[in-house]
Amino acid sequence: MPEVLPLSGMADAEPDLSTFENKSGLAEDMKFLASMPELCDVTFLVGETREPVCAVKAVLAARSRVFQKMLYQAPSPQRKKEPPPRENKLRLFLKRSSEPLLNLQNAAQQRSGFNQQLAPIAEPAGQQHQTLIIEEFEPDVFRQLIEYIHTGCVTLQPRTLLGVMNAADYYGLEELRRACGGFVQCCINVDTVCALLASAERYIQYKCTKSLVQKVLEFVDEHGNEVLNLGSFTLLPQHVVRLILAREDLRADEFTKFQAALMWSKKYCDSNSDPLKEVIGNFLEFIQFHKIPANVLMREVHPLGIVPYSIIMNALAFQADPTSVDPGKLSPNSSRVRRARQSHGRSMSVQSSLDPYGSNTTLSSSGSSDPASGPPHSN
């Protein structure tokens, strides 16, 4: 007698036709919805350029409690409205006298079949189109955030990564913030490191910035010579360049550091009228000239005339006899740099160095910027 196969195994092999999913189609439809201003009920004017970014309030509120409070919070109590001024007897008489006439005129129009254009029905106060100003984030960053909220997917890019990460944290999108944190490790490379550092200055007040910048600086330490030779290195702010050159763990030879400082200074002088010697003077204190070979000093550095003669002579003397020169005279302000490195542990603090105004920008005890403390302005 032939063996009968159990039906349960056959049933397990068959697909479940009772459930149908088309998440990609839904995402495309929601993306289309957010791209059509006439289908949206809120417009954000983002950044200094006030670029418009449209969205659907109900979707934002469902995905983010911060947006829910921003868009649907109860209006602040207002003063009681003063009663309208009393109308004089003559105006009341004319108003009452005209009402029967208007009623007769309307009735006549209806009897004659006159077609009137209906006036649009006023929307409820909660359904009216809103316009909000967003100054905390750049347009590209905020547009990616809105796309993710509507579709559940977004393409992360190194140029906007830090902004999207902080925006996700700001608006309570924890899963997007974690995704950005996971993307950090694979996106930090020689080609992107300068773009990440440049974007850090824009978002220095947010807590996600510090952790990302620390990872970027550790990468810079490991690949010092490669990073210093990048053309994009000249696009970094001056205080970020000083931060990199001052790091004790930076794996770069001193002549490469000098060339990077010279390259940055020349780029700066191309668009400004400051003399080259004055500009590069901001970086000389972080370069140990006595570690540059004597033949390179005399052939490549000294003829430029931008390094004080005393520094070059002290460097040469130190190479001939280290005991003949006071280490404090090997570079300008070297003693101050040494004290700063000792006080900060590892060269300089990440945050105070990225802040162009020194240490004026400070993180709160939680390290974040409270969304409720500065809501966007509404028009």
C-alpha positions in Angstrom: 0.0 0.0 0.0 1.6 3.4 -1.0 2.5 5.7 1.7 0.3 8.8 2.1 2.1 12.1 2.4 0.8 14.5 5.1 -1.1 17.4 3.7 0.4 19.8 6.2 3.8 19.7 4.4 2.1 20.6 1.1 0.2 23.4 2.8 3.4 24.9 4.2 5.0 24.9 0.8 2.2 26.9 -0.7 2.3 30.7 -0.5 -0.2 32.4 1.7 -2.5 34.1 -0.8 -4.7 35.7 1.8 -2.2 38.5 2.5 -1.0 40.9 -0.1 1.6 43.5 0.5 2.9 46.3 -1.8 5.0 48.4 0.4 7.1 49.8 -2.5 4.0 50.9 -4.3 2.7 52.6 -1.1 6.1 54.4 -0.7 6.0 55.7 -4.2 2.4 57.0 -3.8 3.3 58.7 -0.6 6.4 60.3 -2.2 4.2 61.5 -5.0 1.7 62.9 -2.4 4.4 64.9 -0.7 5.7 66.3 -4.0 2.3 67.8 -4.9 1.7 71.1 -3.0 -2.0 71.1 -3.8 -2.4 67.8 -2.0 -0.5 68.9 1.1 -1.7 71.0 4.0 1.5 72.3 5.4 4.5 74.1 3.9 7.8 74.5 5.6 10.1 77.4 4.6 13.5 76.0 5.3 16.9 77.6 6.0 18.1 81.1 5.1 16.8 80.8 1.6 13.3 79.8 2.8 13.0 77.0 0.4 9.5 75.5 0.5 9.0 71.9 1.5 5.5 70.5 1.5 4.0 67.7 3.6 0.8 66.2 5.0 0.2 67.1 8.6 -1.6 63.9 9.5 1.3 61.8 8.3 3.8 64.0 10.2 1.8 63.8 13.4 1.4 60.0 13.1 5.1 59.5 12.7 6.6 62.1 15.1 5.2 63.3 18.4 7.3 66.5 18.0 5.5 67.3 14.8 2.1 66.3 16.4 2.6 68.9 19.1 3.9 71.5 16.7 1.0 71.1 14.2 -1.9 70.3 16.5 -1.2 71.8 19.8 -3.9 73.9 21.4 -3.6 77.6 20.7 -2.5 79.8 23.5 -5.4 81.5 25.4 -6.4 84.8 24.1 -8.1 87.8 25.6 -11.8 87.9 25.6 -13.1 89.7 22.6 -14.6 93.1 23.3 -18.3 93.4 22.4 -18.9 95.1 19.0 -19.7 98.8 19.2 -23.4 99.6 19.5 -24.9 100.6 16.2 -26.9 103.8 16.1 -30.6 103.9 15.6 -30.4 105.1 12.0 -28.1 102.2 10.9 -30.3 99.7 12.6 -33.4 101.1 10.9 -31.7 100.9 7.5 -30.4 97.3 8.1 -33.9 96.1 9.1 -35.5 97.9 6.2 -33.2 96.3 3.7 -33.6 92.7 4.9 -37.1 92.0 3.4 -35.9 93.5 0.1 -32.9 91.2 0.0 -35.0 88.2 0.8 -37.4 89.0 -2.0 -34.5 89.5 -4.5 -33.0 86.1 -3.5 -36.4 84.3 -3.9 -36.9 85.9 -7.3 -33.5 84.7 -8.5 -34.3 81.1 -7.4 -37.6 81.1 -9.2 -36.1 82.3 -12.4 -33.6 79.5 -12.3 -30.6 81.8 -12.1 -27.4 79.8 -11.5 -25.1 81.4 -9.0 -21.6 80.4 -8.4 -21.4 78.8 -4.9 -19.0 80.4 -2.5 -16.3 78.0 -1.3 -17.1 76.5 2.1 -14.7 77.7 4.8 -12.5 75.0 6.1 -12.4 74.3 9.8 -9.7 76.1 11.7 -7.7 72.9 12.2 -7.8 72.0 8.5 -6.4 75.2 7.1 -3.1 75.2 5.3 -0.2 76.1 7.6 3.1 77.7 6.8 6.0 77.2 9.2 9.6 78.5 9.2 12.3 76.0 9.9 15.7 77.6 10.7 17.4 74.7 12.5 18.2 72.6 9.5 19.3 73.0 5.9 16.8 72.5 3.0 18.4 69.3 1.7 18.5 67.8 5.2 14.9 68.7 6.0 13.7 67.5 2.6 15.2 64.1 3.2 13.6 64.0 6.6 10.2 64.7 5.2 10.7 62.1 2.5 11.6 59.5 5.1 8.5 60.3 7.2 6.2 59.9 4.3 7.8 56.9 2.6 9.7 55.1 5.3 12.9 55.2 3.2 15.6 57.6 2.4 19.0 57.5 0.7 21.7 58.6 3.1 24.6 60.7 1.8 27.8 61.8 3.6 27.2 65.4 2.8 23.9 65.6 4.6 24.4 62.6 7.0 25.1 64.7 10.1 22.2 67.0 9.5 19.8 64.1 9.0 21.1 62.3 12.1 20.5 65.4 14.2 17.1 66.1 12.6 16.0 62.5 13.3 17.0 62.9 16.9 15.4 66.4 17.2 12.0 65.1 15.8 12.0 61.8 17.7 12.7 59.4 14.8 14.8 57.0 16.7 15.0 54.3 14.0 16.3 56.9 11.5 18.9 58.1 14.0 20.2 54.6 14.5 20.4 54.0 10.8 22.5 57.1 10.4 24.8 55.9 13.2 25.2 52.6 11.4 26.0 54.3 8.1 28.7 56.4 9.8 31.2 53.6 9.9 31.0 52.7 6.2 30.8 56.3 4.9 33.9 57.7 6.6 36.8 57.6 4.1 39.3 59.9 2.6 36.9 61.2 0.1 34.2 62.2 2.6 36.1 63.1 5.7 36.4 66.8 4.9 32.7 67.1 4.0 31.7 65.6 7.3 34.0 67.9 9.2 32.6 70.9 7.3 29.0 70.0 8.1 29.9 69.6 11.8 30.2 73.3 12.3 26.6 73.9 11.2 25.3 71.4 13.8 27.7 71.8 16.6 24.9 72.5 19.1 23.3 69.0 18.7 24.4 66.0 20.7 24.9 63.6 17.7 27.6 65.9 16.3 30.1 65.3 19.0 30.2 61.5 18.7 30.4 61.6 14.9 33.1 64.2 14.8 35.2 62.2 17.3 35.0 59.2 14.9 36.0 61.4 12.0 39.0 62.8 13.8 40.1 59.4 14.8 40.0 58.5 11.1 42.0 61.6 10.3 44.6 60.6 12.9 45.0 57.2 11.2 45.2 58.7 7.7 46.9 62.0 8.4 49.2 62.3 5.3 46.3 61.4 2.9 43.8 63.8 4.5 46.3 66.7 4.6 47.0 66.3 0.9 43.3 66.5 -0.1 42.2 69.4 -2.2 39.0 69.6 -0.1 41.2 70.2 3.0 41.5 73.9 1.9 37.7 74.2 2.2 37.7 73.6 6.0 37.3 76.5 8.4 40.5 77.8 9.9 39.7 76.6 13.5 39.1 73.0 12.2 42.5 73.1 10.3 44.1 74.2 13.6 42.4 71.4 15.5 43.7 68.8 13.1 47.2 70.1 13.0 47.3 70.3 16.8 46.3 66.7 17.4 49.1 64.6 19.1 47.9 61.4 17.5 47.9 62.7 14.0 50.0 60.3 11.8 51.6 62.9 9.5 55.1 64.1 9.0 55.8 67.7 9.8 56.6 68.8 6.3 53.3 67.5 5.1 51.6 69.5 7.9 53.5 72.6 6.7 52.5 72.0 3.1 48.8 71.6 4.1 48.9 74.8 6.1 50.6 76.5 3.1 48.0 75.2 0.7 45.1 76.3 2.9 46.7 79.8 3.4 47.2 80.3 -0.4 43.6 79.3 -1.0 42.5 81.8 1.6 44.6 84.6 0.2 43.2 84.0 -3.3 39.8 85.3 -2.0 41.1 87.7 0.7 43.6 90.5 0.8 45.5 89.3 3.8 49.3 88.7 3.3 50.3 85.1 3.1 52.9 85.4 5.9 50.2 86.6 8.3 47.7 83.9 7.4 50.1 81.0 7.7 51.3 82.4 11.0 48.1 81.0 12.5 49.4 77.5 12.0 53.1 77.6 12.6 52.8 76.9 16.3 51.5 73.4 15.5 54.4 72.4 13.3 57.6 71.0 14.8 60.2 72.4 12.3 63.1 70.6 14.0 61.6 67.3 12.8 61.9 68.4 9.2 65.2 67.3 7.6 67.7 70.2 7.3 68.0 69.9 3.5 64.2 70.2 3.2 64.2 73.2 5.5 66.8 75.1 3.5 65.5 74.1 0.1 61.7 74.1 0.5 60.8 76.2 3.6 63.4 78.9 4.1 63.2 80.4 0.5 59.5 81.1 0.9 60.2 83.8 3.5 57.1 83.0 5.5 58.7 81.2 8.5 60.6 83.4 11.0 64.3 83.0 10.5 64.8 82.3 14.2 62.6 79.3 14.0 64.6 77.8 11.1 67.9 78.5 12.8 66.7 77.0 16.1 65.5 73.9 14.2 68.8 73.4 12.5 70.7 74.0 15.8 68.5 71.4 17.6 69.2 68.8 14.9 72.9 69.4 15.3 72.8 69.4 19.2 69.4 68.9 20.9 70.8 70.2 24.2 71.8 73.6 22.7 68.3 74.9 22.1 65.4 75.5 24.6 62.5 73.3 23.3 60.2 76.3 24.0 61.9 78.3 21.2 61.4 75.7 18.5 58.1 77.1 17.3 56.0 80.1 18.1 53.9 79.8 21.2 55.0 76.2 21.6 54.7 76.4 25.4 51.1 77.6 25.1 50.2 74.7 22.8 51.9 72.3 25.1 49.8 73.5 28.1 46.6 73.4 26.0 47.3 69.8 25.0 47.9 68.8 28.7 44.8 70.5 29.9 42.6 68.9 27.2 44.2 65.5 27.3 44.2 64.9 23.5 45.3 68.1 21.8 42.1 70.2 21.9 38.4 69.6 22.8 36.3 68.7 19.8 33.5 71.0 20.6 35.4 74.2 21.6 37.7 73.9 18.5 34.8 73.4 16.1 33.1 76.4 17.6 34.4 79.5 15.6 33.9 81.7 18.7 35.9 79.5 21.0 34.0 77.8 23.8 30.9 80.0 23.7 28.7 77.1 22.3 28.1 74.6 25.0 26.0 71.5 25.2 23.3 71.1 27.8 23.6 68.4 30.5 21.7 66.0 28.2 23.9 67.1 25.3 20.9 67.9 23.1 18.9 70.8 21.9 15.3 70.7 23.2 12.8 70.8 20.4 10.3 72.4 22.8 12.5 75.3 23.6 12.6 76.8 20.2 9.6 75.8 18.0 9.5 77.1 14.4 7.8 80.4 13.8 4.4 80.3 12.0 3.0 82.7 9.5 
